[in-house]
Amino acid sequence: MSLKVLFTRISGNTKTGLIPVSTSVKNTCPDACPLKKGGCYAAGGHVNIHWLRLSKGLTGIDWKDFLKQITHLPRGQLWRHNQAGDLPGENNAIDCESLASLVKANKGRKGFTYTHKPVLPEQADKETIDTNVKAIADANKGGFVINLSANSLAHADRLKALGIGPVVTLLPATQTKNTFTEQGHKVVICPATYREGVSCASCKLCSVGARSVIVGFPAHGMSVKKANAIALA
């Protein structure tokens, strides 16, 4: 698979903080993600400018060079894969070989990311679902934290039940306090969304694979109305 990645050694994104971050091309985003049709925070503003250039092949490095960059990070370094984009693999599919190589490169480091790649039966064909579920489970077991991204509290319960990785969820824009899913799982709102001076670099909650709580992200960004409608569906 030919995949270009934008890698920034020290991010200027206030939400992530001063840690390394990457961005993957747009065709890694799955059709299974409803935000792909509107509501994605990354599809607007400063991040989208760089995302578009990367996706057009105007910038970025190839996958092998990206892996080298990761292996050169200090041991114990926190870093975020994909401030935009998804796991390697076009559309709904995960490129298992490329993901496995990233898990290997991350050994000794604290890489984390989020994915909307389909893992539930109704989202894609059985072969794709089975492959994705195994790839995500193996990555989390290997120390590369992949958060399963839910579109609502009900969706979060279903992803949590899979037991293959930690879960995050989209919340209505008006949600300002921690809450619980119908199955009783606690949802903690991302501190960076409401508290000044907090970022991925200081919070680190999403980088903890073995956690019981679900992290919630209230709908935000330039397409907040569309994102909000998805969270409420």
N, C-alpha and C positions, 0 to 999 in steps of 0.2 A: 504494500500500500504506500502510495506517495502522499505524504502529509506534511504540510508546512505549519510551523508553530511560531508565534511571536513570543519571545522570552525576554522579560524585563528583570534584571538582577535586583534592582531596588525600585519598587513600585511608587508612583506618584499619586496613586488612588487613595484618597483619605479613608475609604471604607476598608481597604485591605491593610493599610499601614505600610511601613517600610520593610516589606518582605519581598522575596522573589515571587513573580506571578507569570503565568503563561496565558495565551489566548489561542484557541484552535479555530480553524476555518469553519465557515457557516454550514457547510454540507455535513458536518458531524452532528448537527442538531437533528433529532428524530422527529418524524411526523407525529409520533405519539405524544409529543409535547404540545398542548393546546396554545401555549404562549408563542409558538412559532408563527401562528396566524395573527398575532397581535397581543400586546401586553408584556413582552419581554423587555426588561429594563435596559438590557445591553444593546437593544436595537435603536437606541437614540442617544444623542449627546456625544461626549468626547470619546467614550469607549467604542462606539459604533464607527467612528471615523477610522480608527486603527483596525477594527474588525473587518471593515469593507476592503481596506487596502490589502490586508493579509489574504482575504478570501479571493481577491483578484490576482494574487500572486505577485504583488508589487513590493512585498516586504516579507520578513520571516526567515526562518532557517528550517532545514529538513529534519526529519524525526531523529536520525542518528546524531546529528549535531546537538539537537535538543537534549537527548539522553546524556551526551557528554557534559553538557552544562549542569545537568542534575547531579551527575557523579562528582562534579567538582565543587558542589556546595559543601560547606562545613558539616560535619556530623552533628546531628541534632537540630539542623536548620529547619525552621518552619517555612513552608512555602505553599502557595495555592495554585493548583492547576486549573486553568480555565476561568478567568474572570468573564469570559464569553466563549461559547462553543461547548462541545461535549466530548465524551470519551472517543478515542480513535475508532474509526469505522463510519462509513457513509450511512446517513439516515438512521433507521432503527437498529441496524446491526452494530455489534462491537467487534472490532478487529482484535481478536484474542491475543495474537502474537505480539502486536504492538503494545497492547496493554500490559502483557506479561513482561515485556522488556522495560517498561516504565516502572513497574513494581520492583524489578531487579535493580534498576538505577537508583531508586529511592531508598534502598536499604541503608539504615542508619540515619535517615533523614525523616522529617515529619511532613510529608506531602499529603494534601487533602484536596478533595474536589466534590462536585455535585453532578448527578446525572439524571436525565429524563429518558434515557434509553429504556424501552419497554421491558417489563418483567412480569406483567400480569397476563393471563391467558387471552383476554379479549383484545389486547393491544397489538398483537402481531401473530405470525404463524408460530407453531409449536417449536420448531427448530430454532428460530431466532430467540424466542423466550428462554428456552432451556440453555442455550449458549450464553445469553446475557446474564442469566441468574448465576450460572457457574463462574463466569468470568469476574463478576462483581464480588461474589463470595470469596473467590480465591485471592483477589486483590486485597480485600480487607484483612483476610487471614495473613497475607504477606506484609502487612504494615502500611500499605498505601490506602488511606481512608477515603472511601467513596460513599458520600451521602446520597441516599435515594430521595429524589425530589418529588414531593406530593403536591397535588393541585388543590387539595382541600383537607379538612380534618378526617373525613370519611376515607379518603384515599390514603391518608397517612396511616390509619389503622391497618389497612390492607397491606401496605408496604412493610410496616412494623412486624406483621405476622409472618413474613417470609423469613426473618431472622438472618438475612445475608449482609446487613450493614446498617449503620445509623440512618435516621430519617430526619428530613427537614420538610417544612410545608409552607405553602403560600397561605396567607391569612387575609381576611378582609382589611381594607385600608383603615377602617375604624377600630380595629382590634389594638388596644393599647396595654392590656394586662395579660399576664400569663393565664393559660386556660388548660382545659383537659379535652381529650377526644372522647367519643362515645364509649370507647373501650377502656377509658380511665387512664390513658397515657398522658403524662404532663407535657405541656407545650410551653417552652420558655422563649419569649420573644427575643430576637437578636438584639443585644445591647447597643450595637453600633447604629441601629435604626432610630434610637431615641436618646442616646446619651452622648454628649460631646466628648471627644478625646478617646473614644473606644473604637477599636478596629480589630480586624482578624489577628493582627500582630499581638494585641494585648489581651483579647478575649480567649482565643484558641479553642472555644467550645466545639466548633465544627470539626476540629482536627482530632477530637477524641472519639475513636471508633467504638470502644466499649462503654457506651453511655446509655442510660435508660431514657433520658428526656429527648423529646423531639424539639428541634429548633424551629421557631416560626418567623416568617418574614412577611410583615404586612405589605400589601400591594403598594407599589411606589413606582416612580419613574414617569416618563413622558406619556406612557400609555396606561396610566393607573386605572382608568375606568374599565378598560378591557381586562386587565389583570384582576381587578376587584370582582368583576362578573364571573370569572373563572373560579375564584376562591369561594364564591357564594353558590355556585352551581351544585 
